[in-house]
Amino acid sequence: MSMPTSAKANKADQAVIADYEIHVTLIDKQVVPQIPSSLNCGETVHYKSDDGTGRNAGEVKIKFLDNGSPYLNLDGSPKIEVSSNEPPLELSKRGIFTGRCYIRTPEGEEYGWGPNYPAAGGNHDVR
């Protein structure tokens, strides 16, 4: 069982609790997610960017493709794109889900997954 962590859910800086806070680091225009080796279905996840020094690097976006998403929309369909601006999200499906990670800086530049940057992706192994 994971230990809950504090997470900033949105620009209102309202503290919320998530079971997992996944850091996505932006260093020298390279995006690297730090996804735990396994996650538990029914628990919650929040994403947060980091510039390598602990400071916020911008908005994190995760896009799930091919094999679906561990998250569901209110209508029960797979939630294919998630953001660090959202409150913690419940892991609703078991399986291994590949996500492509991106960070949009406050200046509007976007960095992340691409053919030359495969490390900007990672699996969410939900058990």
PyMOL commands that set and color helices and strands:
alter all, ss='L'
color gray80, all
select helices_A, chain A and resi 118-120
alter helices_A, ss='H'
color red, helices_A
select strands_A, chain A and resi 5-8+15-18+20-27+30-34+44-50+59-64+81-83+89-90+95-104+110-112+121-126
alter strands_A, ss='S'
color yellow, strands_A
deselect
rebuild
show_as cartoon
